[in-house]
Amino acid sequence: MEYEFQRFWLARTHTRSAVRRLLTDAAEYGGWELDRLRLLPDGRRRIVLRRRIIRVARTW
């Protein structure tokens, strides 16, 4: 399977509930799933989302 990835950082000012809401919306409406979430010592979050790439085969 092939995946496409979306990587981004969130500042420490984002609350836990705001991050959860963001990830839930990405999963529900964009088809993304959480691949990695890393909480750094300074409070920032590094997030990697992924979703499957669906290839359409030609039918002649």
Buried (B, 14 or more C-beta within 10 A) or exposed (E): EEEEEEEEEBEEEBEEEEBEEBBEEBBEEEEBEEBEEEEEEEEBBEBBBBBEEEEEEEEE
